[in-house]
């Protein structure tokens, strides 16, 4: 007898926190199809009975958009952290219907016309800035989603959107499968010489999971993979150049051959994006993309050029330094350093120049202590307390932690999940933050308060190994601070309008400000000393090592900054704390609260540039970025 999974479906429950322990792939299709039917009815009612007023148009529209994004977001999250063939199949089955409804919603002419009527009404001037930005954003979003297209052009636009969604899903699946497909068993210790104790333990643990039950860190065998911690360990520490080359080539050519080949997918995506842009009367897709950003194409290119000019000479010097260093060690590759040599020799040069060792540093960065220090910084800067709340919400993996964020009056203001460790099979690589539910007045469970934000923070750092807790590299510490910054913008927003709370409605090129701002605190001495405690003895990081670690900030800065054009705002924001006096606790708290009340609180309810001006008292300057990284050429203000 067939089972109807529409009823008693955990995805359709009226939950405070998603029932992650109960959701299974079999629930996805009936839940999404049922939800789309309900939302279609809601949209029809809105189109027929809606009026160009806030309560009759915007509030019911927000409810429709929110319900879809929450349920579909949960499905996508599970796809990212516990991928399976069954879940992929379920998503593939319903994705066309989801995209179809999304287009139906985005291209609703009655809704579009009603928003234009609000903008043209006598009440327009009485709307606050947040509501005005919502109206403007909804009109622009509708145009970019094809509302103005007619007949054949709209049909073709919708076909393109369907195909792009399908291609994007296939692209990600191919990357994950190609990453998981590669593994190399090493049996000779000479072939893995130079590896750190952590790297060896990780490789031995992977070998055990592959059936080599007697594998040990000391004697092997060892299995290395393309998962982040394993790959980075090999590229930084393995003396075996051929092994580094093999892994490098495997990594950069993932999903480029055979059944997992993404080449044609990329070409097709580019072709479809250009066709989409032409349908919308843009010259190219870059112009479409920049419509939802602060900068224009010309301004973005100008800033990139300025940063390149500032970094170029330093980057050239970085490469020359590596070659000279490698020659001094009689390395055969010194005269022709290749891509698989750069990280290895950079790490050796860093160790030599600063007398600092990444493996020894790990012992001072146990995850539990880093978390404690990070939360203390949150209290110091923003006046928040963060408490473990494990058991309050179901989780998708036993390693996942759940936390409650409270103000200093002990009132909850947000919640977040933290999924810290790499899981090579089933979990996407990288680190990210995404929203479960955002702050909103309209969709609150009661009529007296706003719904509180709930956020996912996902990392892929080194898990506990060989009886030791998770010991972090400093890069992993930086990554955690970075993602926590993104989470703060969701969690500390004070916007009651759900369509502009958190990062919603924030131009894309401004969303990195809080995350990169938080990275700067990793290099602030008091913060660093507060999080760096030896996992066994509790001993603080020795002063001389702390000074050396802080000095590494400018190591290969020219090369690193060639990959950015996005740190200007963050560096300038951090300089406000320097000007206030980093040792002045009162001034730091005052500046932190100002940062919270502007950058973190205002969401998309105000233009990012004006938000920055509200915080800084002026427009952003690139000079702090130049100064932090020791770049001599001055950068022009963009």
PyMOL commands that set and color helices and strands:
alter all, ss='L'
color gray80, all
select helices_A, chain A and resi 10-12+25-49+54-81+85-106+109-120+124-126+129-144+151-181+189-192+197-209+228-237+241-252+258-260+263-279+285-290+297-328+334-336+339-354+358-362+367-382+474-491+498-500+508-510+513-523+525-531+543-554+557-561+568-580+585-600+603-605+608-616+623-628
alter helices_A, ss='H'
color red, helices_A
select strands_A, chain A and resi 183-186+222-225+384-388+401-407+412-421+432-437+453-461
alter strands_A, ss='S'
color yellow, strands_A
deselect
rebuild
show_as cartoon
